Amino acid sequence: MNRLCFKPVAASLSTFLATTYVLCVVYGLIFHEYAMHKVWEILLPGFSWLTWTTFFVGLIETILYGIYVALVFVPLYNFFNRKIGYDCSE
């Protein structure tokens, strides 16, 4: 039975979300009329378009969101994997 470990999942999710955030900000700087800055302002408290300070606030918050998701997801996955015990290789 495969179990998930918190640290690799948290690192993977945080890196994925931080990379996505940076790419979205770069996209917003290039194509300002299609930018998602209004969505970022709703999802990331303290973020506003765009200063270095708020950019780093958003980056830190996306990393923390990744850690939060891992904190919730890993125990749930391990619990259900232990209870159901489904083998995906079959």
DSSP file (Angstrom, degrees, kcal/mol; ACC not computed):
  #  RESIDUE AA STRUCTURE BP1 BP2  ACC     N-H-->O    O-->H-N    N-H-->O    O-->H-N    TCO  KAPPA ALPHA  PHI   PSI    X-CA   Y-CA   Z-CA
    1    1 A M              0   0    0      0, 0.0     2,-0.4     0, 0.0    86,-0.1   0.000 360.0 360.0 360.0 126.2    0.0    0.0    0.0
    2    2 A N        -     0   0    0     79,-0.1     2,-0.4     0, 0.0    79,-0.0  -0.698 360.0-166.0 -87.4 129.9    1.5    3.3   -1.1
    3    3 A R        -     0   0    0     -2,-0.4     2,-0.3    78,-0.0    71,-0.0  -0.867  17.4-125.7-111.3 149.2    1.3    6.2    1.4
    4    4 A L        -     0   0    0     -2,-0.4     2,-0.4    70,-0.3    74,-0.1  -0.720  17.7-140.2 -90.0 143.5    1.9    9.8    0.6
    5    5 A C     >  -     0   0    0     -2,-0.3     4,-1.5     1,-0.1     5,-0.2  -0.864  10.9-135.0-102.9 139.6    4.5   11.8    2.6
    6    6 A F  H  > S+     0   0    0     -2,-0.4     4,-3.1     1,-0.2     5,-0.3   0.918  95.1  55.3 -60.5 -49.8    3.7   15.3    3.6
    7    7 A K  H  > S+     0   0    0      1,-0.2     4,-2.6     2,-0.2     5,-0.2   0.902 109.5  43.1 -60.4 -48.4    7.0   17.1    2.7
    8    8 A P  H  > S+     0   0    0      0, 0.0     4,-2.4     0, 0.0    -1,-0.2   0.898 117.0  47.9 -65.5 -36.0    7.3   16.0   -0.9
    9    9 A V  H  X S+     0   0    0     -4,-1.5     4,-2.8     2,-0.2     5,-0.3   0.934 113.5  47.3 -67.6 -44.5    3.6   16.7   -1.6
   10   10 A A  H  X S+     0   0    0     -4,-3.1     4,-2.5     1,-0.2     5,-0.2   0.913 114.1  47.5 -62.3 -43.1    3.8   20.1    0.1
   11   11 A A  H  X S+     0   0    0     -4,-2.6     4,-2.3    -5,-0.3     5,-0.2   0.911 113.8  47.7 -65.2 -41.9    7.0   21.0   -1.8
   12   12 A S  H  X S+     0   0    0     -4,-2.4     4,-2.5    -5,-0.2    -2,-0.2   0.941 115.1  43.9 -64.8 -48.0    5.5   19.9   -5.1
   13   13 A L  H  X S+     0   0    0     -4,-2.8     4,-2.8     2,-0.2     5,-0.2   0.913 114.5  49.5 -64.7 -42.8    2.2   21.7   -4.6
   14   14 A S  H  X S+     0   0    0     -4,-2.5     4,-2.6    -5,-0.3     5,-0.2   0.915 113.1  46.6 -63.3 -43.1    3.9   24.9   -3.4
   15   15 A T  H  X S+     0   0    0     -4,-2.3     4,-2.5    -5,-0.2     5,-0.2   0.912 113.0  49.9 -65.1 -42.4    6.3   24.9   -6.3
   16   16 A F  H  X S+     0   0    0     -4,-2.5     4,-2.5    -5,-0.2    -2,-0.2   0.944 114.6  43.4 -60.5 -48.7    3.5   24.3   -8.8
   17   17 A L  H  X S+     0   0    0     -4,-2.8     4,-2.4     2,-0.2    -2,-0.2   0.891 114.6  49.4 -67.3 -39.2    1.3   27.1   -7.3
   18   18 A A  H  X S+     0   0    0     -4,-2.6     4,-2.5    -5,-0.2    -1,-0.2   0.910 112.6  48.0 -65.9 -41.7    4.2   29.5   -7.1
   19   19 A T  H  X S+     0   0    0     -4,-2.5     4,-2.5    -5,-0.2    -2,-0.2   0.923 112.5  48.7 -63.9 -44.3    5.3   28.8  -10.7
   20   20 A T  H  X S+     0   0    0     -4,-2.5     4,-2.3    -5,-0.2    -2,-0.2   0.906 111.1  51.0 -61.7 -42.1    1.7   29.2  -11.9
   21   21 A Y  H  X S+     0   0    0     -4,-2.4     4,-2.4     2,-0.2    -2,-0.2   0.937 111.1  47.0 -60.3 -48.7    1.4   32.5  -10.0
   22   22 A V  H  X S+     0   0    0     -4,-2.5     4,-2.6     1,-0.2     5,-0.2   0.920 112.6  49.7 -62.7 -43.7    4.6   33.9  -11.5
   23   23 A L  H  X S+     0   0    0     -4,-2.5     4,-2.6     1,-0.2    -1,-0.2   0.893 111.0  49.9 -62.4 -39.2    3.6   32.9  -15.0
   24   24 A C  H  X S+     0   0    0     -4,-2.3     4,-2.4     2,-0.2    12,-0.3   0.886 110.7  49.3 -66.3 -38.8    0.2   34.5  -14.5
   25   25 A V  H  X S+     0   0    0     -4,-2.4     4,-1.9     2,-0.2    -2,-0.2   0.927 112.2  47.8 -66.5 -43.8    1.8   37.7  -13.3
   26   26 A V  H  X S+     0   0    0     -4,-2.6     4,-1.9     2,-0.2    -2,-0.2   0.924 112.1  50.1 -61.2 -44.1    4.2   37.8  -16.3
   27   27 A Y  H  X S+     0   0    0     -4,-2.6     4,-3.3     1,-0.2    -1,-0.2   0.911 109.5  51.8 -58.7 -42.6    1.3   37.1  -18.6
   28   28 A G  H  < S+     0   0    0     -4,-2.4     7,-0.2     1,-0.2    -1,-0.2   0.826 108.4  51.0 -65.3 -32.1   -0.6   39.9  -17.0
   29   29 A L  H  < S+     0   0    0     -4,-1.9     3,-0.4     1,-0.1    -1,-0.2   0.850 116.9  40.0 -72.4 -34.1    2.3   42.3  -17.5
   30   30 A I  H  < S+     0   0    0     -4,-1.9     2,-0.5     1,-0.2    -2,-0.2   0.918 130.0  27.5 -79.1 -45.9    2.5   41.4  -21.2
   31   31 A F  S >< S+     0   0    0     -4,-3.3     3,-1.8    -5,-0.2    -1,-0.2  -0.671  72.0 170.3-117.8  73.7   -1.2   41.2  -21.9
   32   32 A H  G >  S+     0   0    0     -2,-0.5     3,-1.4    -3,-0.4     5,-0.2   0.824  73.1  60.2 -59.6 -34.8   -2.6   43.6  -19.4
   33   33 A E  G 3  S+     0   0    0      1,-0.3    -1,-0.3    -3,-0.1    -5,-0.1   0.718 111.6  40.9 -68.4 -17.9   -6.1   43.6  -20.8
   34   34 A Y  G <  S+     0   0    0     -3,-1.8    -1,-0.3    -7,-0.2    -2,-0.2   0.248  89.2 133.4-108.2  11.1   -6.4   39.9  -20.2
   35   35 A A    <   -     0   0    0     -3,-1.4     3,-0.3    -7,-0.2     4,-0.1  -0.181  54.2-142.9 -67.0 154.5   -4.7   39.9  -16.8
   36   36 A M    >>  +     0   0    0    -12,-0.3     4,-2.4     1,-0.2     3,-0.7   0.080  61.6 122.8-100.3  21.4   -6.2   38.1  -13.8
   37   37 A H  H 3> S+     0   0    0      1,-0.3     4,-2.0     2,-0.2    -1,-0.2   0.803  70.7  56.1 -61.4 -28.8   -5.2   40.7  -11.3
   38   38 A K  H 3> S+     0   0    0     -3,-0.3     4,-1.1     2,-0.2    -1,-0.3   0.900 109.4  46.7 -66.6 -38.9   -8.8   41.2  -10.1
   39   39 A V  H <> S+     0   0    0     -3,-0.7     4,-2.7     2,-0.2     3,-0.5   0.918 110.8  51.9 -67.1 -43.3   -9.0   37.4   -9.3
   40   40 A W  H  X S+     0   0    0     -4,-2.4     4,-2.7     1,-0.2     7,-0.2   0.890 105.5  55.9 -60.3 -38.2   -5.6   37.6   -7.5
   41   41 A E  H  < S+     0   0    0     -4,-2.0    -1,-0.2    -5,-0.2     5,-0.2   0.824 112.4  42.8 -64.2 -30.4   -6.8   40.5   -5.4
   42   42 A I  H  < S+     0   0    0     -4,-1.1    -2,-0.2    -3,-0.5    -1,-0.2   0.906 120.5  39.6 -78.8 -44.5   -9.8   38.3   -4.3
   43   43 A L  H  < S+     0   0    0     -4,-2.7    -2,-0.2     1,-0.2    -3,-0.2   0.773 114.7  52.5 -78.9 -27.5   -7.8   35.1   -3.7
   44   44 A L  S >< S-     0   0    0     -4,-2.7     3,-2.1    -5,-0.2    -1,-0.2  -0.867  80.9-140.1-117.9  99.0   -4.7   36.6   -2.1
   45   45 A P  T 3  S+     0   0    0      0, 0.0     3,-0.1     0, 0.0    -3,-0.1  -0.307  89.5  20.7 -57.0 132.7   -5.3   38.9    0.8
   46   46 A G  T 3  S+     0   0    0      1,-0.3     2,-0.4    -5,-0.2    12,-0.1   0.347  94.3 125.9  90.4  -6.0   -2.9   41.9    0.7
   47   47 A F    <   +     0   0    0     -3,-2.1     2,-0.3    -7,-0.2    -1,-0.3  -0.703  27.3 163.8 -87.4 134.9   -2.2   41.6   -3.1
   48   48 A S    >   -     0   0    0     -2,-0.4     3,-0.6     3,-0.1     2,-0.4  -0.975  49.4 -68.0-142.7 155.7   -2.8   44.5   -5.4
   49   49 A W  T 3  S-     0   0    0     -2,-0.3    -2,-0.0     1,-0.2   -11,-0.0  -0.671  95.5 -23.1 -84.7 128.0   -1.6   45.0   -8.9
   50   50 A L  T 3  S+     0   0    0     -2,-0.4     2,-0.3     1,-0.1    -1,-0.2   0.367  70.5 118.7-138.7 122.5    1.5   45.4   -8.9
   51   51 A T    <>  -     0   0    0     -3,-0.6     4,-2.3     1,-0.1     5,-0.2  -0.865  62.0-108.0-125.4 165.8    4.4   46.4   -6.7
   52   52 A W  H  > S+     0   0    0     -2,-0.3     4,-2.3     1,-0.2     5,-0.2   0.902 119.4  52.9 -60.6 -39.5    7.4   44.3   -5.6
   53   53 A T  H  > S+     0   0    0      1,-0.2     4,-2.1     2,-0.2    -1,-0.2   0.950 112.3  42.1 -62.5 -49.6    5.9   44.1   -2.1
   54   54 A T  H  > S+     0   0    0      1,-0.2     4,-2.5     2,-0.2    -1,-0.2   0.821 110.4  58.5 -70.6 -28.6    2.5   42.8   -3.2
   55   55 A F  H  X S+     0   0    0     -4,-2.3     4,-2.1     2,-0.2    -1,-0.2   0.949 110.6  42.2 -60.8 -47.4    4.2   40.5   -5.8
   56   56 A F  H  X S+     0   0    0     -4,-2.3     4,-2.6     2,-0.2    -2,-0.2   0.832 110.9  56.0 -70.9 -31.7    6.1   38.8   -2.9
   57   57 A V  H  X S+     0   0    0     -4,-2.1     4,-2.4     2,-0.2    -1,-0.2   0.948 110.6  45.6 -60.7 -47.6    3.1   38.8   -0.7
   58   58 A G  H  X S+     0   0    0     -4,-2.5     4,-2.2     2,-0.2    -2,-0.2   0.882 111.9  51.9 -62.5 -39.2    1.2   36.9   -3.4
   59   59 A L  H  X S+     0   0    0     -4,-2.1     4,-1.8     2,-0.2    -1,-0.2   0.926 111.2  46.2 -64.3 -45.1    4.1   34.5   -3.9
   60   60 A I  H  X S+     0   0    0     -4,-2.6     4,-2.4     1,-0.2    -2,-0.2   0.904 112.0  52.0 -63.7 -41.4    4.4   33.7   -0.2
   61   61 A E  H  X S+     0   0    0     -4,-2.4     4,-2.3     1,-0.2    -2,-0.2   0.884 107.5  51.3 -65.2 -38.0    0.6   33.2    0.0
   62   62 A T  H  X S+     0   0    0     -4,-2.2     4,-1.9     2,-0.2    -1,-0.2   0.888 110.1  50.1 -66.5 -36.6    0.6   30.8   -2.9
   63   63 A I  H  X S+     0   0    0     -4,-1.8     4,-1.9     2,-0.2    -2,-0.2   0.921 111.0  49.0 -64.0 -43.6    3.4   28.8   -1.2
   64   64 A L  H  X S+     0   0    0     -4,-2.4     4,-2.5     1,-0.2    -2,-0.2   0.863 107.3  55.2 -65.3 -35.6    1.3   28.7    2.0
   65   65 A Y  H  X S+     0   0    0     -4,-2.3     4,-2.7     2,-0.2    -1,-0.2   0.905 106.5  51.9 -61.7 -40.7   -1.8   27.6    0.0
   66   66 A G  H  X S+     0   0    0     -4,-1.9     4,-2.0     1,-0.2    -2,-0.2   0.902 110.5  47.3 -61.4 -41.5    0.3   24.7   -1.3
   67   67 A I  H  X S+     0   0    0     -4,-1.9     4,-2.4     2,-0.2    -2,-0.2   0.905 111.4  51.5 -66.0 -41.7    1.3   23.7    2.2
   68   68 A Y  H  X S+     0   0    0     -4,-2.5     4,-1.8     2,-0.2     5,-0.2   0.930 109.1  49.4 -60.6 -46.9   -2.3   24.0    3.4
   69   69 A V  H  X S+     0   0    0     -4,-2.7     4,-3.5     1,-0.2     5,-0.3   0.920 112.5  48.0 -60.9 -42.8   -3.6   21.7    0.6
   70   70 A A  H  X S+     0   0    0     -4,-2.0     4,-2.1     1,-0.2    -1,-0.2   0.892 107.2  56.9 -63.7 -38.7   -0.9   19.1    1.4
   71   71 A L  H  < S+     0   0    0     -4,-2.4    -1,-0.2     1,-0.2    -2,-0.2   0.852 118.8  32.1 -61.1 -35.0   -1.8   19.4    5.1
   72   72 A V  H  X S+     0   0    0     -4,-1.8     4,-1.3    -3,-0.2    -2,-0.2   0.879 121.7  47.2 -87.3 -43.7   -5.4   18.5    4.3
   73   73 A F  H  X S+     0   0    0     -4,-3.5     4,-3.1    -5,-0.2     5,-0.2   0.911 104.4  56.3 -71.2 -45.2   -4.9   16.2    1.3
   74   74 A V  H  X S+     0   0    0     -4,-2.1     4,-2.7    -5,-0.3   -70,-0.3   0.925 110.2  43.3 -60.2 -49.2   -2.1   13.9    2.5
   75   75 A P  H  > S+     0   0    0      0, 0.0     4,-2.4     0, 0.0    -1,-0.2   0.901 115.7  50.1 -63.7 -37.1   -3.9   12.6    5.7
   76   76 A L  H  X S+     0   0    0     -4,-1.3     4,-2.6     2,-0.2     5,-0.3   0.934 112.3  47.0 -63.9 -45.0   -7.2   12.2    3.7
   77   77 A Y  H  X S+     0   0    0     -4,-3.1     4,-2.7     1,-0.2     5,-0.2   0.943 113.9  47.1 -61.0 -48.2   -5.4   10.3    1.0
   78   78 A N  H  X S+     0   0    0     -4,-2.7     4,-1.9    -5,-0.2    -1,-0.2   0.883 112.4  50.9 -63.0 -38.3   -3.6    8.0    3.4
   79   79 A F  H  X S+     0   0    0     -4,-2.4     4,-2.3    -5,-0.2    -2,-0.2   0.964 115.4  40.1 -61.8 -53.3   -6.8    7.4    5.4
   80   80 A F  H  X>S+     0   0    0     -4,-2.6     4,-3.0     1,-0.2     5,-0.6   0.849 113.3  54.8 -69.3 -32.9   -8.9    6.4    2.4
   81   81 A N  H  X5S+     0   0    0     -4,-2.7     4,-1.4    -5,-0.3    -1,-0.2   0.885 110.8  46.2 -65.4 -37.3   -6.0    4.5    0.9
   82   82 A R  H  <5S+     0   0    0     -4,-1.9    -2,-0.2    -5,-0.2    -1,-0.2   0.902 118.0  42.4 -69.7 -41.5   -5.8    2.5    4.1
   83   83 A K  H  <5S+     0   0    0     -4,-2.3    -2,-0.2    -5,-0.2    -3,-0.2   0.919 128.0  27.7 -72.7 -44.7   -9.6    1.9    4.3
   84   84 A I  H  <5S-     0   0    0     -4,-3.0    -3,-0.2    -5,-0.2    -2,-0.2   0.883  82.0-163.3 -87.9 -41.2  -10.2    1.1    0.7
   85   85 A G     << +     0   0    0     -4,-1.4     2,-0.3    -5,-0.6    -4,-0.1   0.841  17.6 177.7  63.4  36.8   -6.9   -0.3   -0.2
   86   86 A Y        -     0   0    0     -5,-0.1     2,-0.7     1,-0.0    -1,-0.2  -0.561  21.5-146.3 -76.5 132.1   -7.4    0.0   -4.0
   87   87 A D    >   -     0   0    0     -2,-0.3     3,-1.2     1,-0.1    -1,-0.0  -0.891   5.8-163.1-100.7 114.5   -4.4   -1.1   -6.1
   88   88 A C  T 3  S+     0   0    0     -2,-0.7    -1,-0.1     1,-0.2    -2,-0.0   0.651  82.1  71.2 -72.4 -15.5   -4.2    1.1   -9.2
   89   89 A S  T 3         0   0    0      1,-0.2    -1,-0.2     0, 0.0    -2,-0.0   0.606 360.0 360.0 -79.0  -9.2   -1.9   -1.4  -11.0
   90   90 A E    <         0   0    0     -3,-1.2    -1,-0.2     0, 0.0    -2,-0.1   0.472 360.0 360.0 -81.9 360.0   -4.7   -3.9  -11.5
